[in-house]
Amino acid sequence: MPYIVTGGAGFIGGHLVDRLVSKRYDTIVIDDLSAGKYINAKSKFMKLDLRHKAKMGIPKGSGIFHLAANPSVRDSMLNVNEHFDRDVKTTLNVMEMARKADSEFLIFLSTSAVYGDAKKIPTSELESIDPISNYAEFKVLAENIIKYYSRNYGIKSATLRLANIVGRRSDHGVIFDLARKLGSNPNTLELLGDGTQSKSYLYIDDTINAINLVMRKMPNSYSVFNVGTQDSISVNEIAKILEQKIGVSPKHLYKDSGGGRGWNGDVKHMQLDTTRIRKLGWKPKLNSSQAISKAVNDLIGK
């Protein structure tokens, strides 16, 4: 079976392609290189903007991993149409591609942000969906498109709602942003929000293991799985880990966008209930603090 990875030049997509190629699977990457630039030389690469339907044919019976999206929550609150096209319109076109190719399965990477400010933490897949950012709202719309196609066209599909993913080759997120700021000024560090925001962080290898397991054990109908650690870590704690590893002790300045949030649309506290995927046999090797520590080592070359 050929495997298609949309967004396969990005952070998570690139690592997924590496895993598929290492198992000698026939792997086709579809990406327009607007964000990610990583290309595994052993994969087949198609430079294609999935917002447009032209020339989107794929081999019959392909398995599809749909990762193509704009990953910035903050930017989604400003460039709304751009995010809608890259998250919602792209998903509709991918599902049409899957339908016409009689795809064997489709796995979609969504986000924990769809729960918004969850009333219950840890948050299970059964809790209500209440996004507070355009990024999360568009992920919900994409999930519903996939669910619809799964039900009406028989495409076996699964959505993975991910915690914050960190690790080697990541070029965005809290670790990257804080390290960049400390590189410019090691004496003062600006932290977005009040520093008490706490979220789960999952290392990239554990993420790829989860995707691989769902591929092998996903039910025949549409399914949803939370993917994350069983703990969380605050922005202040992340900053402390980074500072200790770099060897600096900067003064902290806080930039609060309201209610202790880092920006408009920022979920302040997130931890997922991962009972469902754990029943399939998955659990992360690293907790949130360990994932952050390893990701910092990746970034600073230790």
TADAPE-V326087 format. One record per residue. SS is DSSP state (alpha for helix, beta for strand, coil for the rest). OMEGA is omega in whole degrees, 0 to 359 (999 if undefined). NEAR is the number of other C-alpha atoms within 12 Angstrom. Layout:
# TADAPE-V326087
ss=SS omega=OMEGA near=NEAR
ss=SS omega=OMEGA near=NEAR
This chain:
# TADAPE-V326087
ss=coil omega=173 near=20
ss=coil omega=176 near=26
ss=beta omega=178 near=38
ss=beta omega=176 near=46
ss=beta omega=174 near=47
ss=beta omega=186 near=51
ss=coil omega=184 near=46
ss=coil omega=175 near=44
ss=coil omega=181 near=38
ss=coil omega=184 near=36
ss=alpha omega=181 near=37
ss=alpha omega=181 near=43
ss=alpha omega=180 near=44
ss=alpha omega=178 near=42
ss=alpha omega=176 near=37
ss=alpha omega=178 near=44
ss=alpha omega=178 near=42
ss=alpha omega=181 near=31
ss=alpha omega=181 near=30
ss=alpha omega=180 near=33
ss=alpha omega=180 near=26
ss=alpha omega=177 near=16
ss=coil omega=177 near=15
ss=coil omega=174 near=15
ss=coil omega=175 near=22
ss=coil omega=190 near=25
ss=beta omega=179 near=37
ss=beta omega=178 near=40
ss=beta omega=173 near=45
ss=beta omega=183 near=44
ss=beta omega=176 near=36
ss=coil omega=177 near=28
ss=coil omega=179 near=27
ss=coil omega=179 near=21
ss=coil omega=179 near=24
ss=coil omega=181 near=31
ss=coil omega=185 near=24
ss=coil omega=177 near=29
ss=coil omega=175 near=31
ss=coil omega=186 near=27
ss=coil omega=182 near=16
ss=coil omega=176 near=20
ss=coil omega=172 near=30
ss=beta omega=187 near=26
ss=beta omega=174 near=28
ss=beta omega=175 near=25
ss=beta omega=188 near=23
ss=coil omega=176 near=27
ss=coil omega=186 near=28
ss=coil omega=173 near=37
ss=coil omega=181 near=29
ss=coil omega=187 near=19
ss=coil omega=186 near=18
ss=coil omega=173 near=14
ss=coil omega=183 near=16
ss=coil omega=181 near=27
ss=coil omega=176 near=26
ss=coil omega=181 near=32
ss=coil omega=178 near=23
ss=coil omega=176 near=20
ss=coil omega=181 near=23
ss=coil omega=166 near=30
ss=beta omega=186 near=38
ss=beta omega=169 near=49
ss=beta omega=185 near=45
ss=beta omega=181 near=48
ss=coil omega=184 near=44
ss=coil omega=181 near=47
ss=coil omega=171 near=46
ss=coil omega=190 near=37
ss=coil omega=188 near=36
ss=coil omega=177 near=30
ss=alpha omega=181 near=35
ss=alpha omega=182 near=27
ss=alpha omega=181 near=22
ss=alpha omega=180 near=30
ss=coil omega=182 near=24
ss=coil omega=182 near=18
ss=coil omega=191 near=18
ss=alpha omega=183 near=23
ss=alpha omega=178 near=19
ss=alpha omega=180 near=23
ss=alpha omega=177 near=33
ss=alpha omega=181 near=31
ss=alpha omega=185 near=28
ss=alpha omega=182 near=38
ss=alpha omega=185 near=41
ss=alpha omega=181 near=35
ss=alpha omega=178 near=28
ss=alpha omega=181 near=38
ss=alpha omega=178 near=45
ss=alpha omega=179 near=32
ss=alpha omega=178 near=31
ss=alpha omega=179 near=47
ss=alpha omega=174 near=44
ss=alpha omega=176 near=31
ss=alpha omega=179 near=35
ss=alpha omega=180 near=38
ss=alpha omega=183 near=34
ss=alpha omega=181 near=22
ss=coil omega=184 near=25
ss=coil omega=185 near=26
ss=coil omega=180 near=33
ss=coil omega=178 near=32
ss=beta omega=172 near=42
ss=beta omega=175 near=48
ss=beta omega=183 near=50
ss=beta omega=176 near=46
ss=beta omega=178 near=47
ss=beta omega=188 near=42
ss=beta omega=174 near=42
ss=alpha omega=182 near=53
ss=alpha omega=180 near=42
ss=alpha omega=181 near=41
ss=alpha omega=182 near=41
ss=coil omega=176 near=32
ss=coil omega=187 near=31
ss=coil omega=179 near=27
ss=coil omega=180 near=18
ss=coil omega=178 near=19
ss=coil omega=0 near=25
ss=coil omega=186 near=29
ss=beta omega=180 near=36
ss=coil omega=179 near=29
ss=coil omega=182 near=30
ss=coil omega=180 near=20
ss=coil omega=184 near=21
ss=coil omega=177 near=18
ss=coil omega=183 near=27
ss=coil omega=185 near=22
ss=coil omega=178 near=26
ss=coil omega=176 near=29
ss=coil omega=175 near=33
ss=alpha omega=177 near=36
ss=alpha omega=181 near=42
ss=alpha omega=179 near=42
ss=alpha omega=181 near=31
ss=alpha omega=174 near=38
ss=alpha omega=177 near=48
ss=alpha omega=178 near=36
ss=alpha omega=178 near=27
ss=alpha omega=177 near=39
ss=alpha omega=182 near=37
ss=alpha omega=176 near=27
ss=alpha omega=181 near=31
ss=alpha omega=178 near=44
ss=alpha omega=179 near=29
ss=alpha omega=180 near=25
ss=alpha omega=178 near=32
ss=alpha omega=182 near=32
ss=alpha omega=188 near=19
ss=alpha omega=182 near=16
ss=alpha omega=174 near=24
ss=coil omega=178 near=23
ss=coil omega=178 near=36
ss=coil omega=188 near=38
ss=beta omega=176 near=42
ss=beta omega=174 near=45
ss=beta omega=175 near=42
ss=beta omega=177 near=42
ss=beta omega=191 near=42
ss=beta omega=165 near=43
ss=coil omega=178 near=44
ss=beta omega=185 near=45
ss=beta omega=181 near=44
ss=beta omega=176 near=41
ss=coil omega=185 near=38
ss=coil omega=180 near=29
ss=coil omega=175 near=29
ss=coil omega=181 near=32
ss=coil omega=175 near=28
ss=coil omega=180 near=28
ss=coil omega=189 near=28
ss=alpha omega=181 near=38
ss=alpha omega=181 near=39
ss=alpha omega=182 near=27
ss=alpha omega=181 near=24
ss=alpha omega=179 near=34
ss=alpha omega=179 near=36
ss=alpha omega=180 near=22
ss=alpha omega=179 near=24
ss=alpha omega=176 near=29
ss=alpha omega=179 near=20
ss=alpha omega=181 near=14
ss=coil omega=182 near=17
ss=coil omega=184 near=22
ss=coil omega=181 near=17
ss=beta omega=180 near=21
ss=beta omega=176 near=30
ss=beta omega=177 near=29
ss=beta omega=179 near=35
ss=beta omega=185 near=33
ss=coil omega=179 near=30
ss=coil omega=177 near=24
ss=coil omega=182 near=31
ss=coil omega=178 near=26
ss=coil omega=182 near=32
ss=beta omega=182 near=33
ss=beta omega=175 near=40
ss=coil omega=178 near=44
ss=beta omega=185 near=43
ss=beta omega=180 near=43
ss=beta omega=188 near=40
ss=alpha omega=181 near=39
ss=alpha omega=177 near=30
ss=alpha omega=178 near=34
ss=alpha omega=180 near=39
ss=alpha omega=177 near=36
ss=alpha omega=179 near=29
ss=alpha omega=179 near=41
ss=alpha omega=181 near=44
ss=alpha omega=180 near=27
ss=alpha omega=179 near=25
ss=alpha omega=177 near=37
ss=alpha omega=184 near=32
ss=alpha omega=189 near=20
ss=alpha omega=183 near=24
ss=coil omega=177 near=29
ss=coil omega=182 near=23
ss=coil omega=178 near=19
ss=coil omega=180 near=25
ss=coil omega=181 near=30
ss=beta omega=180 near=33
ss=beta omega=179 near=35
ss=beta omega=167 near=42
ss=beta omega=179 near=46
ss=beta omega=180 near=46
ss=coil omega=179 near=49
ss=coil omega=180 near=41
ss=coil omega=178 near=30
ss=coil omega=177 near=28
ss=coil omega=181 near=33
ss=beta omega=184 near=34
ss=beta omega=176 near=30
ss=alpha omega=178 near=38
ss=alpha omega=180 near=29
ss=alpha omega=177 near=25
ss=alpha omega=179 near=37
ss=alpha omega=181 near=40
ss=alpha omega=178 near=29
ss=alpha omega=181 near=29
ss=alpha omega=181 near=38
ss=alpha omega=180 near=30
ss=alpha omega=181 near=19
ss=alpha omega=178 near=24
ss=alpha omega=181 near=24
ss=coil omega=179 near=17
ss=coil omega=178 near=21
ss=coil omega=185 near=19
ss=coil omega=170 near=24
ss=beta omega=181 near=18
ss=beta omega=172 near=26
ss=beta omega=185 near=18
ss=beta omega=178 near=23
ss=beta omega=187 near=18
ss=coil omega=179 near=21
ss=coil omega=180 near=20
ss=coil omega=179 near=17
ss=coil omega=180 near=21
ss=coil omega=182 near=25
ss=coil omega=179 near=27
ss=coil omega=181 near=28
ss=coil omega=177 near=28
ss=coil omega=182 near=25
ss=coil omega=180 near=32
ss=coil omega=174 near=37
ss=coil omega=188 near=39
ss=coil omega=182 near=36
ss=beta omega=181 near=36
ss=beta omega=169 near=40
ss=coil omega=187 near=42
ss=beta omega=168 near=43
ss=coil omega=185 near=33
ss=coil omega=182 near=34
ss=alpha omega=186 near=23
ss=alpha omega=181 near=26
ss=alpha omega=177 near=37
ss=alpha omega=177 near=23
ss=coil omega=175 near=17
ss=coil omega=179 near=22
ss=coil omega=181 near=18
ss=coil omega=165 near=27
ss=coil omega=183 near=29
ss=coil omega=176 near=31
ss=coil omega=183 near=22
ss=coil omega=172 near=28
ss=coil omega=186 near=29
ss=alpha omega=181 near=38
ss=alpha omega=179 near=32
ss=alpha omega=178 near=27
ss=alpha omega=178 near=36
ss=alpha omega=181 near=40
ss=alpha omega=180 near=34
ss=alpha omega=179 near=31
ss=alpha omega=176 near=38
ss=alpha omega=177 near=37
ss=alpha omega=177 near=25
ss=alpha omega=186 near=24
ss=alpha omega=185 near=28
ss=alpha omega=173 near=25
ss=coil omega=177 near=14
ss=coil omega=999 near=13
